[in-house]
């Protein structure tokens, strides 16, 4: 498969990361309000930035380079969140998207690493 624009990796990475999170949160409650709150606690720029920092030692040099490139994607001036935080969260999405498209086994490996790091029981 050909290389995609880094923004395209972020786009698909955003989706597959959220599915990864939802696969875990749906097992925690059947109350839709609580389910949404749990999901949002894991799918937000601050949490994704923290998670990226924790998985950094497990990343390949290529993945670290993707993260660096993703941090340099221009963001909209309309963003109401901290640009650095958003850029870092986008880096996690780019890594997820790139591996989802090019190496499903590596994507699954990273999901396993994230499962070990994320405390789904605490909602953080």
C-alpha contacts under 8 A as a table, 3 or more apart, distances in Angstrom:
res1	aa1	res2	aa2	distance
1	X	102	X	7.24
4	X	8	X	6.20
4	X	9	X	6.83
5	X	8	X	5.26
5	X	9	X	6.78
6	X	9	X	5.12
6	X	10	X	6.40
6	X	69	X	7.85
6	X	70	X	6.82
6	X	94	X	6.79
7	X	10	X	4.97
7	X	11	X	6.17
7	X	70	X	7.95
7	X	73	X	7.67
7	X	94	X	7.60
8	X	11	X	4.94
8	X	12	X	6.36
8	X	97	X	7.99
9	X	12	X	5.38
9	X	13	X	5.73
9	X	93	X	7.19
9	X	94	X	4.88
9	X	95	X	7.56
9	X	96	X	7.73
9	X	97	X	4.55
9	X	98	X	5.41
10	X	13	X	4.87
10	X	14	X	5.91
10	X	90	X	6.17
10	X	91	X	7.50
10	X	93	X	4.88
10	X	94	X	4.20
10	X	95	X	7.80
10	X	96	X	7.87
10	X	97	X	5.96
11	X	14	X	5.36
11	X	15	X	6.77
11	X	93	X	7.46
11	X	94	X	7.74
11	X	97	X	7.33
12	X	15	X	5.18
12	X	16	X	6.29
12	X	93	X	7.69
12	X	97	X	5.15
13	X	16	X	5.20
13	X	17	X	5.84
13	X	92	X	7.79
13	X	93	X	4.29
13	X	94	X	5.60
13	X	95	X	7.11
13	X	96	X	4.80
13	X	97	X	3.55
13	X	98	X	7.24
13	X	100	X	7.45
14	X	17	X	5.35
14	X	18	X	6.25
14	X	90	X	7.98
14	X	93	X	5.14
14	X	94	X	7.90
14	X	96	X	7.81
14	X	97	X	7.33
15	X	18	X	5.24
15	X	19	X	6.29
16	X	19	X	4.99
16	X	20	X	6.09
16	X	96	X	7.21
16	X	97	X	7.14
16	X	100	X	7.72
17	X	20	X	5.02
17	X	21	X	6.32
17	X	93	X	6.90
17	X	96	X	6.74
18	X	21	X	5.05
18	X	22	X	6.03
18	X	43	X	6.48
19	X	22	X	4.95
19	X	23	X	6.03
20	X	23	X	5.31
20	X	24	X	6.97
20	X	111	X	7.50
21	X	24	X	5.40
21	X	25	X	6.28
21	X	39	X	6.64
21	X	42	X	6.95
21	X	43	X	7.49
22	X	25	X	4.93
22	X	26	X	5.84
22	X	39	X	6.37
23	X	26	X	5.87
23	X	27	X	7.34
24	X	27	X	5.72
24	X	28	X	7.21
24	X	120	X	7.37
25	X	28	X	5.19
25	X	29	X	7.23
25	X	35	X	6.49
25	X	38	X	6.53
25	X	39	X	6.21
25	X	120	X	7.45
26	X	29	X	6.16
26	X	30	X	7.07
26	X	35	X	6.76
27	X	30	X	7.86
28	X	35	X	7.52
28	X	121	X	7.94
29	X	32	X	7.74
29	X	34	X	6.93
29	X	35	X	6.07
30	X	34	X	7.92
30	X	35	X	6.88
31	X	34	X	5.40
31	X	35	X	5.96
32	X	35	X	4.84
32	X	36	X	6.05
33	X	36	X	5.28
33	X	37	X	6.29
34	X	37	X	5.02
34	X	38	X	6.06
35	X	38	X	5.17
35	X	39	X	6.14
36	X	39	X	5.13
36	X	40	X	6.10
37	X	40	X	5.22
37	X	41	X	6.22
38	X	41	X	5.14
38	X	42	X	6.91
38	X	123	X	5.77
39	X	42	X	5.49
39	X	43	X	6.12
40	X	43	X	4.81
40	X	44	X	6.22
41	X	44	X	6.60
41	X	47	X	7.26
41	X	123	X	6.29
41	X	124	X	6.36
42	X	47	X	5.86
42	X	48	X	7.17
42	X	123	X	7.38
42	X	124	X	6.67
43	X	47	X	6.84
43	X	48	X	6.76
44	X	47	X	5.58
44	X	48	X	6.07
44	X	89	X	7.78
45	X	48	X	5.15
45	X	49	X	5.97
45	X	85	X	6.04
45	X	86	X	5.55
45	X	88	X	7.64
45	X	89	X	5.02
45	X	90	X	7.98
46	X	49	X	5.22
46	X	50	X	6.35
46	X	85	X	6.41
46	X	86	X	7.96
46	X	89	X	7.29
47	X	50	X	5.11
47	X	51	X	6.10
47	X	124	X	7.81
48	X	51	X	4.95
48	X	52	X	6.05
48	X	88	X	7.64
48	X	89	X	4.99
48	X	92	X	6.70
49	X	52	X	5.12
49	X	53	X	6.41
49	X	85	X	6.47
49	X	86	X	7.99
49	X	88	X	5.36
49	X	89	X	4.85
49	X	92	X	7.44
50	X	53	X	5.24
50	X	54	X	6.46
51	X	54	X	5.07
51	X	55	X	6.28
51	X	114	X	7.59
51	X	117	X	7.85
51	X	118	X	7.91
52	X	55	X	5.26
52	X	56	X	5.97
52	X	88	X	7.58
52	X	89	X	7.44
52	X	91	X	7.77
52	X	92	X	5.81
53	X	56	X	5.27
54	X	57	X	7.20
54	X	117	X	7.57
55	X	58	X	5.41
55	X	59	X	6.69
55	X	113	X	7.32
55	X	114	X	7.18
56	X	59	X	5.31
56	X	64	X	7.52
59	X	62	X	7.92
59	X	63	X	5.72
59	X	64	X	6.26
60	X	63	X	5.12
60	X	64	X	6.26
61	X	64	X	5.03
61	X	65	X	6.17
62	X	65	X	5.05
62	X	66	X	6.27
63	X	66	X	4.94
63	X	67	X	6.21
63	X	95	X	6.10
64	X	67	X	4.99
64	X	68	X	6.24
65	X	68	X	4.99
65	X	69	X	6.19
66	X	69	X	5.07
66	X	70	X	6.03
66	X	91	X	7.16
66	X	94	X	6.94
66	X	95	X	6.55
67	X	70	X	5.01
67	X	71	X	6.27
67	X	88	X	7.67
67	X	91	X	4.48
67	X	92	X	6.92
67	X	94	X	6.95
67	X	95	X	6.70
68	X	71	X	5.29
68	X	72	X	6.85
68	X	91	X	7.29
69	X	72	X	5.33
69	X	73	X	6.97
69	X	91	X	7.88
70	X	73	X	5.36
70	X	87	X	6.72
70	X	88	X	7.65
70	X	90	X	6.33
70	X	91	X	4.93
70	X	94	X	6.65
71	X	84	X	7.66
71	X	87	X	4.62
71	X	88	X	5.81
71	X	90	X	7.05
71	X	91	X	6.04
72	X	87	X	7.25
73	X	87	X	7.21
75	X	79	X	7.37
75	X	83	X	7.14
75	X	87	X	7.77
76	X	79	X	5.72
79	X	82	X	7.79
79	X	83	X	7.54
81	X	85	X	7.38
81	X	86	X	6.88
82	X	85	X	5.27
82	X	86	X	6.25
83	X	86	X	5.03
83	X	87	X	6.00
84	X	87	X	5.07
84	X	88	X	6.16
85	X	88	X	5.22
85	X	89	X	6.24
86	X	89	X	5.11
86	X	90	X	6.09
87	X	90	X	5.00
87	X	91	X	6.32
88	X	91	X	5.02
88	X	92	X	6.84
89	X	92	X	5.34
89	X	93	X	6.60
90	X	93	X	4.95
90	X	94	X	6.12
91	X	94	X	5.06
91	X	95	X	6.29
92	X	95	X	5.23
92	X	96	X	6.22
93	X	96	X	5.04
93	X	97	X	5.94
94	X	97	X	5.02
94	X	98	X	5.87
95	X	98	X	5.24
95	X	99	X	6.21
96	X	99	X	5.42
96	X	100	X	5.98
96	X	107	X	6.44
97	X	100	X	4.99
97	X	101	X	6.14
98	X	101	X	5.32
98	X	102	X	6.01
98	X	103	X	7.72
99	X	102	X	5.09
99	X	103	X	4.76
99	X	104	X	6.04
99	X	106	X	6.14
99	X	107	X	5.01
100	X	103	X	5.87
100	X	104	X	5.10
100	X	106	X	7.92
100	X	107	X	5.44
101	X	104	X	6.94
103	X	106	X	5.40
103	X	107	X	6.32
104	X	107	X	4.85
104	X	108	X	6.15
105	X	108	X	5.12
105	X	109	X	6.17
106	X	109	X	4.82
106	X	110	X	6.15
107	X	110	X	5.20
107	X	111	X	6.23
108	X	111	X	4.95
108	X	112	X	6.22
109	X	112	X	5.10
109	X	113	X	6.38
110	X	113	X	4.97
110	X	114	X	6.16
111	X	114	X	5.01
111	X	115	X	6.06
112	X	115	X	5.00
112	X	116	X	6.44
113	X	116	X	5.27
113	X	117	X	6.51
114	X	117	X	5.00
114	X	118	X	5.93
115	X	118	X	5.40
115	X	119	X	7.82
116	X	119	X	7.74
118	X	124	X	7.04
119	X	122	X	5.73
119	X	123	X	6.75
119	X	124	X	6.01
120	X	123	X	5.30
120	X	124	X	6.59
121	X	124	X	7.87
